[in-house]
Amino acid sequence: MARTKEFSREEALEKALPVFWSKGYSATSLKDLETATGVNKSGLYSEFHDKEDLFLESLKHYFANRPNRALLLREPFGWKNLEDYMKAAAPSAKGTRGCFAVNTLRELGGLSDEAVELIEAHRARLRKLYAQNIAAEKTRLSPEAIADLYLTFYYGLQAEQNLEQSRTSFNRRVDDFIAALKTL
């Protein structure tokens, strides 16, 4: 008789995600995932093919469930959306630092092609939303050029969250950056 599954896929992803986020793909062991999810190896492998599949599904789950993205879709488009989006990603006490996608870039060479494609597609979607908001403002440079600057700054700021920094310092740097962008 087949055993019934005693966990939800969504719950397993919610619990595995912070482990991959903080430790990275390579340093996360199956034991780490079992401990975090409360599901044993055979249970995890009945839902996910292997650790890589669980990682890929965690990435997809992260990209699909980012509430901050809605900030970039608010009308009217413009600088305020970009500022609010960046500030919403400020340091928190949740135990994870920075952005899962940005942290994953540290391991890019060791990830599967599918993982790299997911990250690149996410980056392209963000860049498009940034440019859409910038296009609503009067600028001397193209919205795409400024979106590239924004993206680079955002990724750097997210990577730096792996170091200790205060929310006040983070927000001050965001304010200064947005003010600088407005001059372009």
C-alpha positions, 0 to 999 in steps of 0.5 A: 500500500502506498503511503500518503504524502504528509506535506505540501509542496508549497510548504516544503518550498517555503522551508527549503528556500531560506536554507538555499538562500543563506547557505547557497546551493553547493553548501546545502546538504540533503540533511539540511533540507530534511531538517528544514522541511521536516520531510525525510529524503524519500519524501523529498525525492517523491516530490522533487527529483533531486536536490537540484530540482528542489533548488530550481523549484525554490527559485521559481517559487521565489520569483513567483511570490515576490510581493515587492514586484507589485511596487514596480507595477503601480501607476503612476509609474516613476521614481517613487516606485523604484525608490519604494521597491529598493527600500522594500528590500532593506535589511530585515531580521528574517534570517535571510540577507540580501536577495536570493537571486543575487546571492545565487549569482555567487555560484553561477559557474556551478549551477545548471543551465536551467538555473542560469536561465531562470536567473537571467529571465528574472533579471530581464523582467526586472530591467524591463519594469525598471525601464518602464518606470524610468520612461515615465520620467524626463531623463537625458539618458535612455530609460534602458541605460538608467535601468542598467545602472539601477539594476547594477546598484540594486544587485550590489546593495543586495550583495552587501546585505550579507555584511552588517548594515543598518536599515538607516544606512541602507535607506540613506544610500537608496535616497542618494542613488535615486537623487543621482539618477534623477539628474541623468 
